[in-house]
Amino acid sequence: MPNKIYYPLMLNAEDKPCVIIGGGTVAERKAEALIEAGAHVTVISPECSPQLERWGQDGTITIVYESYRFGLPQLNRAFLVFAATDKLEVNAAVRMEAESMGKLVNVADDSERSGFIVPATVRRGKLLISVSTAGASPAVARKVKQELELVFGQEYEEYLDLLQELRLLIQQVVSDTSERQDWFRRMLEWDLLPLIRLGRLLTDDRRELYQIIEGEPTSAGMERAKAWLQNRLTSS
């Protein structure tokens, strides 16, 4: 079978009904990622892992305690379907039924026949990095993910939030489109990330930075903001 070329995309699953057939550790991993994305998760399985049970008890997910059978109403309503049982024939049956209804299906033990595959991910707030080997080696994907986690630490969540705040501020105070784009490019050179890592960009510091930008939304102000941040970094 020739290698598939996958089309990458970021899918909005918020408030979407997603169904997982199976209740083991694989189903648990699928559910965890869907919960994080804000999906409405339904797990269908006669038995579930302890973590799935806890999520079911606190209302994070819905659990239907029964085995897969043809014609489940939850499948018909699903936005995404995950076949995650430990039985090849059951997963195949789930896939065929869901595909007959035009659903996208992920089959845990059969990436070649899945309508989509789930990559390994590194999430740092708004930063999301996905790693896939197209099903060739999930172990390699996990290894690359672990390496990326070391490079892109938790500070990137705060960094992206700050960049978004600065972007909104600059959009308000800089009227010329080309000048705004110059601000967006050049503020990536500012010492924001090192200051965040050192804990030297607290609320008062940010307020002062915003005042510099608002007070002088020009090229000179841009350089002044950069110099102010450099001084904050080098000061003891």
Salt bridges, closest charged atoms under 4 A:
ASP15 OD1 - HIS40 NE2 3.51
GLU36 OE1 - ARG123 NE 3.36
GLU66 OE1 - ARG69 NE 3.01
ASP86 OD1 - LYS87 NZ 3.57
GLU99 OE1 - ARG95 NH1 3.21
ASP110 OD2 - ARG113 NH1 3.31
GLU147 OE2 - LYS143 NZ 2.65
GLU155 OE2 - ARG197 NE 2.85
GLU158 OE2 - ARG206 NH2 2.27
ASP161 OD1 - LYS126 NZ 2.61
ASP182 OD1 - ARG185 NH2 3.80
ASP182 OD2 - ARG186 NH1 3.36
GLU189 OE1 - LYS226 NZ 3.74
ASP204 OD1 - ARG207 NH1 2.72
ASP205 OD2 - ARG232 NH2 3.42
GLU216 OE1 - ARG224 NH1 3.86
GLU223 OE2 - ARG186 NH2 2.04
